[in-house]
């Protein structure tokens, strides 16, 4: 306290960390001066040290290579020196939604380790065992079921809208 002209810290709100103190008391600073005085000041983008493909903990968009896609490869793999100023996402799907939702081909999503499909994968073989319900037309008045598609003359549920409950 004496280093800064104070006789004690009585009545002064203290913080456990320098960052917490800056956030609590100087969040109004546009210059970020308080944070800049820290021994290791934060940056606007994470420091990237990963060097193997698929090892970053964030995903970022890559434009100019075909249709564009999201990756967690080291930036150097795509001609970038860092991720400073590049919007990152916690998941591959979040990145694709944020940056490539306009793609009609779904190319960004197709690059995922387990890309989403338009219809759920069906493996149930016993009546009433599927985890989704779908409409069956042409058998009387029509109804919804969670029976395997083969029970109603279908080879799959591709292109059929499904619901989580029978009521939906």
Residue frames relative to the residue before (quaternion, step in Angstrom):
aa qw qx qy qz dx dy dz
X 1.0000 0.0000 0.0000 0.0000 0.00 0.00 0.00
X 0.6544 0.5403 -0.3287 0.4144 3.60 0.93 -0.88
X 0.5759 0.6002 -0.3739 0.4102 3.62 1.15 -0.57
X 0.7714 0.3204 -0.1570 0.5269 3.57 1.15 -0.59
X 0.6437 -0.5743 0.3090 0.4004 3.57 1.16 0.60
X 0.5640 0.5797 -0.3958 0.4350 3.59 1.19 0.40
X 0.3898 -0.7175 0.5220 0.2464 3.57 -1.04 0.74
X 0.7855 -0.0615 0.0355 0.6148 3.61 1.20 -0.50
X 0.5049 -0.6306 0.4891 0.3289 3.56 -1.33 0.04
X 0.3066 0.7623 -0.5128 0.2490 3.60 1.25 0.28
X 0.8370 0.1832 -0.1596 0.4904 3.56 -0.86 0.99
X 0.6187 0.5170 -0.3563 0.4721 3.61 1.23 0.02
X 0.4071 -0.7022 0.5299 0.2459 3.57 -0.85 1.00
X 0.1533 -0.8068 0.5680 0.0554 3.56 -0.66 1.12
X 0.2546 -0.7516 0.5919 0.1413 3.57 -1.30 0.36
X 0.5610 -0.6235 0.4352 0.3273 3.56 -1.19 0.54
X 0.7988 0.1560 -0.0798 0.5755 3.60 1.09 -0.62
X 0.6401 -0.5191 0.4092 0.3916 3.53 -1.29 0.40
X 0.6562 0.5168 -0.3135 0.4517 3.60 0.92 -0.90
X 0.6423 0.5181 -0.3206 0.4650 3.58 0.98 -0.85
X 0.6405 0.5246 -0.3173 0.4626 3.58 1.00 -0.84
X 0.6633 0.4979 -0.3088 0.4657 3.60 0.88 -0.92
X 0.6619 0.5050 -0.3039 0.4631 3.57 0.94 -0.89
X 0.6957 0.4935 -0.2727 0.4451 3.56 0.88 -0.96
X 0.8254 0.2921 -0.1162 0.4689 3.57 0.82 -0.98
X 0.8088 0.2483 -0.1126 0.5211 3.61 1.12 -0.51
X 0.2431 0.7990 -0.5190 0.1819 3.61 1.10 0.58
X 0.5985 0.5849 -0.3421 0.4273 3.59 1.23 -0.40
X 0.5489 0.6395 -0.3994 0.3609 3.60 1.19 -0.38
X 0.3136 -0.7525 0.5514 0.1771 3.57 -0.64 1.10
X 0.6561 0.5400 -0.3043 0.4304 3.57 1.09 -0.70
X 0.3403 -0.7482 0.4999 0.2728 3.60 1.15 -0.57
X 0.2277 0.8260 -0.4926 0.1524 3.57 1.26 0.38
X 0.6358 0.5377 -0.3500 0.4292 3.61 0.82 -0.90
X 0.6851 0.4742 -0.2845 0.4741 3.59 0.85 -0.97
X 0.6444 0.5437 -0.3335 0.4219 3.60 0.99 -0.75
X 0.6449 0.5314 -0.3182 0.4478 3.60 1.21 -0.40
X 0.4955 0.6579 -0.4281 0.3720 3.60 1.27 -0.07
X 0.6255 -0.5445 0.4022 0.3879 3.59 -1.19 0.55
X 0.7750 0.0751 -0.0278 0.6269 3.61 1.03 -0.84
X 0.1376 -0.8364 0.5240 0.0838 3.60 0.29 1.19
X 0.5244 -0.6329 0.4623 0.3327 3.59 -1.09 0.70
X 0.3024 -0.7173 0.5939 0.2032 3.54 -1.29 0.46
X 0.6166 -0.5597 0.3966 0.3863 3.57 -1.25 0.23
X 0.7612 0.2123 -0.1400 0.5966 3.60 1.19 -0.38
X 0.5801 -0.6007 0.4065 0.3707 3.59 -1.06 0.62
X 0.4824 -0.6276 0.5208 0.3196 3.54 -1.20 0.55
X 0.2086 -0.8026 0.5521 0.0865 3.55 -0.71 1.05
X 0.0077 0.8123 -0.5826 0.0282 3.56 -0.69 1.09
X 0.4616 0.6861 -0.4500 0.3372 3.59 1.25 -0.11
X 0.1407 -0.8117 0.5635 0.0616 3.58 -0.99 0.80
X 0.6661 0.4624 -0.3146 0.4935 3.61 1.22 -0.12
X 0.6042 -0.5821 0.4058 0.3626 3.57 -1.07 0.79
X 0.8430 0.2019 -0.1628 0.4712 3.54 -1.05 0.86
X 0.5744 0.6385 -0.3678 0.3565 3.62 1.17 0.29
X 0.5053 0.6299 -0.4525 0.3782 3.63 1.17 -0.08
X 0.4384 -0.6934 0.5041 0.2700 3.58 -1.18 0.49
X 0.7100 0.3370 -0.2490 0.5660 3.59 1.31 0.14
X 0.3334 -0.7092 0.5835 0.2129 3.55 -1.30 0.43
X 0.0557 -0.7922 0.6076 0.0124 3.56 -1.09 0.72
X 0.5326 -0.6476 0.4422 0.3183 3.59 -1.18 0.58
X 0.1545 -0.7427 0.6439 0.0997 3.54 -1.19 0.68
X 0.1131 -0.7908 0.6011 0.0233 3.56 -0.62 1.20
X 0.7608 0.4230 -0.2582 0.4190 3.58 -1.20 0.32
X 0.6580 0.3959 -0.3241 0.5525 3.59 1.24 0.20
X 0.7925 -0.1485 0.0658 0.5879 3.59 0.15 1.25
X 0.8238 -0.2155 0.1806 0.4923 3.55 -0.97 -0.92
X 0.5248 -0.6001 0.4341 0.4196 3.59 1.16 -0.37
X 0.0633 0.7905 -0.6020 0.0928 3.54 -1.08 0.78
X 0.4190 -0.6654 0.5465 0.2880 3.56 -1.34 0.06
X 0.0239 -0.8099 0.5856 -0.0247 3.54 -1.08 0.72
X 0.2367 -0.7215 0.6176 0.2047 3.54 -1.34 0.20
X 0.3093 0.7282 -0.5267 0.3109 3.56 1.15 0.74
X 0.6168 -0.5126 0.4175 0.4273 3.59 -1.19 0.33
X 0.6036 -0.6009 0.3825 0.3581 3.61 -0.98 0.80
X 0.6116 0.5764 -0.3578 0.4069 3.62 0.99 -0.76
X 0.5791 0.5955 -0.3733 0.4130 3.61 1.13 -0.57
X 0.7687 0.2965 -0.1502 0.5465 3.59 1.21 -0.52
X 0.6570 -0.5737 0.2926 0.3918 3.56 1.14 0.68
X 0.5546 0.5948 -0.4003 0.4224 3.59 1.19 0.38
X 0.3977 -0.7118 0.5194 0.2556 3.58 -1.05 0.68
X 0.7904 -0.0552 0.0407 0.6088 3.61 1.18 -0.52
X 0.5036 -0.6207 0.4957 0.3398 3.56 -1.34 -0.08
X 0.3208 0.7563 -0.5129 0.2490 3.61 1.22 0.24
X 0.8339 0.1782 -0.1636 0.4960 3.55 -0.82 1.06
X 0.6169 0.5245 -0.3516 0.4697 3.61 1.26 -0.01
X 0.4488 -0.6914 0.5018 0.2621 3.56 -0.85 0.97
X 0.1066 -0.8005 0.5882 0.0423 3.58 -0.81 1.02
X 0.2196 -0.7615 0.5986 0.1163 3.56 -1.28 0.44
X 0.5689 -0.6212 0.4294 0.3256 3.55 -1.18 0.61
X 0.8020 0.1713 -0.0841 0.5660 3.61 1.07 -0.67
X 0.6395 -0.5210 0.4083 0.3910 3.53 -1.30 0.41
X 0.6717 0.5056 -0.3027 0.4489 3.60 0.87 -0.97
X 0.6329 0.5286 -0.3304 0.4592 3.60 0.98 -0.83
X 0.6461 0.5181 -0.3129 0.4650 3.59 0.97 -0.85
X 0.6616 0.4997 -0.3073 0.4670 3.61 0.88 -0.92
X 0.6537 0.5094 -0.3140 0.4632 3.59 0.94 -0.86
X 0.6913 0.4987 -0.2738 0.4455 3.57 0.93 -0.93
X 0.8304 0.2811 -0.1062 0.4692 3.59 0.83 -0.96
X 0.8175 0.2253 -0.0997 0.5206 3.62 1.07 -0.54
X 0.2450 0.7989 -0.5184 0.1815 3.61 1.10 0.56
X 0.6031 0.5828 -0.3343 0.4299 3.59 1.25 -0.43
X 0.5417 0.6429 -0.4099 0.3539 3.63 1.17 -0.37
X 0.3265 -0.7532 0.5420 0.1797 3.56 -0.63 1.11
X 0.6559 0.5361 -0.3035 0.4361 3.57 1.12 -0.69
X 0.3536 -0.7424 0.4938 0.2828 3.59 1.17 -0.53
X 0.2313 0.8287 -0.4882 0.1465 3.57 1.26 0.36
X 0.6449 0.5287 -0.3402 0.4345 3.61 0.84 -0.90
X 0.6838 0.4753 -0.2877 0.4731 3.58 0.87 -0.95
X 0.6289 0.5577 -0.3421 0.4201 3.60 1.05 -0.70
X 0.6370 0.5387 -0.3239 0.4463 3.59 1.23 -0.39
X 0.4874 0.6664 -0.4305 0.3648 3.61 1.28 -0.08
X 0.6237 -0.5411 0.4101 0.3873 3.58 -1.21 0.55
X 0.7739 0.0657 -0.0217 0.6296 3.59 1.04 -0.85
X 0.1322 -0.8408 0.5181 0.0842 3.60 0.31 1.21
X 0.5258 -0.6232 0.4685 0.3400 3.57 -1.12 0.65
X 0.2812 -0.7328 0.5928 0.1803 3.54 -1.24 0.50
X 0.5780 -0.5921 0.4226 0.3698 3.57 -1.22 0.31
X 0.7640 0.1708 -0.1178 0.6110 3.57 1.21 -0.38
X 0.5538 -0.6218 0.4238 0.3565 3.58 -1.03 0.67
X 0.5195 -0.6006 0.4987 0.3476 3.55 -1.22 0.51
X 0.2015 -0.7991 0.5600 0.0855 3.56 -0.75 1.04
X 0.0430 0.8044 -0.5907 0.0459 3.56 -0.72 1.06
X 0.4872 0.6728 -0.4367 0.3452 3.60 1.25 -0.15
X 0.1378 -0.8053 0.5732 0.0626 3.57 -1.02 0.78
X 0.6795 0.4486 -0.2992 0.4975 3.63 1.20 -0.19
X 0.6068 -0.5803 0.4014 0.3660 3.58 -1.05 0.78
X 0.8440 0.1988 -0.1563 0.4730 3.55 -1.02 0.89
X 0.5972 0.6175 -0.3531 0.3707 3.61 1.20 0.18
X 0.5111 0.6362 -0.4446 0.3692 3.63 1.17 -0.06
X 0.4695 -0.6873 0.4819 0.2739 3.57 -1.20 0.49
X 0.7210 0.3182 -0.2375 0.5679 3.59 1.29 0.10
X 0.3325 -0.7072 0.5857 0.2154 3.53 -1.31 0.41
X 0.0558 -0.7895 0.6109 0.0216 3.57 -1.14 0.64
X 0.5227 -0.6535 0.4427 0.3220 3.59 -1.15 0.55
X 0.1624 -0.7440 0.6403 0.1004 3.54 -1.17 0.72
X 0.1181 -0.7891 0.6021 0.0286 3.56 -0.67 1.18
X 0.7598 0.4209 -0.2644 0.4192 3.57 -1.20 0.36
X 0.6564 0.4066 -0.3293 0.5435 3.61 1.21 0.17
X 0.7927 -0.1400 0.0571 0.5906 3.57 0.20 1.25
X 0.8087 -0.2407 0.1977 0.4990 3.57 -0.86 -0.98
X 0.5525 -0.5894 0.4067 0.4266 3.61 1.20 -0.20
X 0.0626 0.7932 -0.6009 0.0764 3.55 -1.08 0.68
X 0.4149 -0.6657 0.5504 0.2861 3.54 -1.34 0.08
X 0.0141 -0.8172 0.5750 -0.0375 3.55 -1.01 0.81
X 0.2501 -0.7228 0.6105 0.2056 3.53 -1.33 0.23
X 0.3092 0.7311 -0.5233 0.3099 3.54 1.16 0.74
X 0.6074 -0.5216 0.4243 0.4231 3.61 -1.18 0.35
X 0.6056 -0.5993 0.3767 0.3636 3.63 -0.97 0.78
X 0.6154 0.5759 -0.3537 0.4055 3.62 0.99 -0.78
X 0.5825 0.5922 -0.3708 0.4155 3.61 1.14 -0.56
X 0.7707 0.2948 -0.1530 0.5438 3.59 1.20 -0.46
X 0.6577 -0.5737 0.2877 0.3944 3.55 1.15 0.69
X 0.5579 0.5894 -0.3994 0.4265 3.59 1.19 0.39
X 0.3931 -0.7150 0.5216 0.2495 3.58 -1.05 0.70
X 0.7878 -0.0471 0.0384 0.6130 3.61 1.19 -0.52
X 0.5030 -0.6233 0.4940 0.3383 3.55 -1.35 -0.10
X 0.2909 0.7710 -0.5169 0.2320 3.60 1.23 0.29
X 0.8351 0.1768 -0.1599 0.4957 3.57 -0.83 1.03
X 0.6208 0.5140 -0.3549 0.4738 3.62 1.24 0.00
X 0.4081 -0.6985 0.5324 0.2491 3.57 -0.89 0.96
X 0.1363 -0.7979 0.5848 0.0527 3.56 -0.83 1.04
X 0.2334 -0.7584 0.5928 0.1376 3.56 -1.27 0.38
X 0.5545 -0.6277 0.4364 0.3288 3.56 -1.20 0.56
X 0.7898 0.1656 -0.1002 0.5820 3.62 1.13 -0.55
X 0.6311 -0.5349 0.4058 0.3885 3.54 -1.26 0.38
X 0.6316 0.5554 -0.3243 0.4329 3.61 1.06 -0.72
X 0.6210 0.5434 -0.3494 0.4439 3.58 1.09 -0.64
